Amino acid sequence: MKKVLISAPYMISEFNKIKHNFDEYDVIIPQVNEKLSETELLNYIEDVEGVICGDDEFTKMVIDKSKKLKVIVKWGTGIDSIDKEYAELKDIKVMNTPGAFTVPVSETTIGLILSFTRVINENNILMKSNEWSKPKGFTLSELTIGIIGLGKIGSKVAEYLKHFNAKIIYYDMDKKNNNIAIYKKLDTLLEKSDIISLHCDLNTTSKHILNEISFNKMKKFPYIINTARGGLINQVDLINALNNNQISGAGLDVFENEPNIDCELLNMDNVIMLSHNSNNSPKFWNKVHNNSIKMLKENI
């Protein structure tokens, strides 16, 4: 029987309902705490022919040890943890599902934005402290929202925001033809935005795109929203910016070292934290389950 490794936590959690798809395979399901490290993968990969993974560390060392591997299927979209170029050099296909979670991630982004602008999070904290006060918020029509990365999710967020009559500006490596958001250089976006929402891939050009230098350029004390990748923000610099009141708050679904979160963030009332969970949706999970299984079977 062909041996396959399933290390995607979301698929593992629902494996009982899809296990009939793997009757003809020898399936390895390891214990996964968010993702497998390089060291952990080395324990499983040697005679595996196909993988459905999460954000596992598929490094050169892992790929070199995989003597039979034909395909790495990423459950979802982001493949920044996979050395795709090296894998393909070794005739190993790297596949994913682009746009898999555009709708749920975009809706989570809007939810985080509204939690800040309509002071939902702040008012909730006050009420639970037995303080009956009325913090002041804003409507989105009063604000400029800067989107960094106008791909599928960034575009969907802009589409949703248009219905709130927000002023929407964006920065992307490539200018996009659209009638919703206005292109600005990155420095201009940082200076003009009341809210900054990240929606770009994580790569060598975008890693720590928000850092100490970036925060120093922000003139309007914006809220920062990140539902993309934790590595887009230098987390130490983010904490310093929060402590120095350079930004008003942060809504974070992703972090640099998941699932290990800096304790200082946990104690900040102006930070909303989610557990890399913005993709949650039975409808879209099922689509990715089915698509991932299909890609695996077609390539081993």
Secondary structure, 3 states (H helix, E strand, C coil): CEEEEECCHHHHHCHHHHHHHHCCEEEECCCCCCCCCHHHHHCCCCCCCEEEECCCCECHHHHHHCCCCCEEEECCCCCCCECHHHHHHCCCEEECCCCCCHHHHHHHHHHHHHHHHCCHHHHHHHHHCCCCCCCCCCCHHHCEEEEECCCHHHHHHHHHHHCCCCEEEEECCCCCCCCCCEECCHHHHHHHCCEEEECCCCCCCCCCCECHHHHHHCCCCCEEEECCCHHHECHHHHHHHHHCCCCCEEEECCCCCCCCCCHHHHCCCCEEECCCCCCCCHHHHHHHHHHHHHHHHHCC
